[in-house]
Amino acid sequence: MAPDRVGLRRLRTARRSVGALPALLLLGHAVCFLGNPFRAGAPGARESSSSDSTTPGMEFASAERQELLADMERHWSVLEERLKNDIYPEVVEDPYFNVNMRGLLERYLVASNYEVREALLRLEATAKWRKEWNVLDYYRTGAASQLFSEESNPGAEMYFSDSLLLDKEGRPYCAGRLKFANPENMHPWHHLRAGALVFELMATKVASLGKGAGSYILDIGAVKQVGNVSGTAGHERTYNEARNPYYAAGAGSKDAPSKEILEELGSLDNGFAVLKAAITILNRHYPGIVGRVFYLNSDMVFWGAFKIFSRWIADRGSIDFKFLGPAGWREEPVSKLLEYYESDQLFEEWGGSGPKLNGDEFMQRAIERYEMEAQEQELVGVS
């Protein structure tokens, strides 16, 4: 069904609103899984229980699915050998392919509508992408600090990270404060590189815990202070992407990490191009990592943009979305989060008794944890 005229006006407003561009980027991360079963319903779709849509392995409980999974495992052993000997020798040390391999095969089968051949093709494409993108560098000591930093990775403009907390089922979640991202200073490739680190390390964490997909809480409300960790926005200012010097200088093409990556993702010359690239990466290479998304304190522009996207995505999927906040047009109050997270596992600013977000300090704590875990892994490798 085509969007109605009111919806089109909302989308045009969203496109003109420079402050909405980072919001649309995140919206693309969470919503536009076009072309696979991980598509989301519109706001107000049936709310699943705290364990149904994200319980690991439930899709493979039947004897028929177990046989399908066994067939997938046999074919994977052949593909793995070919990757190891030719396409991607690093597969033997890549955590993505070694931490809970069964869970990975399950996720790719679900994302491929239980077609073994399609799932294998997707796994091979992911291996090739991981080589081109140099994903293993994310596990290096110093990588997180470098990629979040404006000094060492100009234009990163990060606003989300691992929360370092868990939901009631023991599954991890990411936390974000959108208004720390500055569209006037966002370098398309540097931002994408840093953002992929968060999802990569979250994917490994989800696999390691083996309790099902994680979740994402994004606060879209205003922030009173300027960011100190990565994002440089704040003070409730209005930002204009047209002033972005990286787009003006052609960074969307000339700063691409490789010719192959540029061919796959295209030239990132504006916020919508970055959105499309993020959609492509998450759609192709991280299926089934996030099962639930909460948007807090969103404005009408973001909400309207979501409405448009949800009209274009007709069928229901395994990601649940909720808009929480005080305004009547939002679905429910922020206190709804306490149904999914224990109070001590929820940030104080979001109604919990856990640690404070404290501006963007939550990201600094995540960076420190990323670095500590990287050091521990390097010590294990040496021993």
PyMOL commands that set and color helices and strands:
alter all, ss='L'
color gray80, all
select helices_A, chain A and resi 5-16+18-31+58-60+63-87+89-92+95-97+101-111+116-133+135-139+143-148+178-180+188-209+241-243+245-248+251-254+259-265+271-285+300-312+334-339+343-345+348-350+361-382
alter helices_A, ss='H'
color red, helices_A
select strands_A, chain A and resi 160-166+172-177+214-219+290-296+320-324
alter strands_A, ss='S'
color yellow, strands_A
deselect
rebuild
show_as cartoon
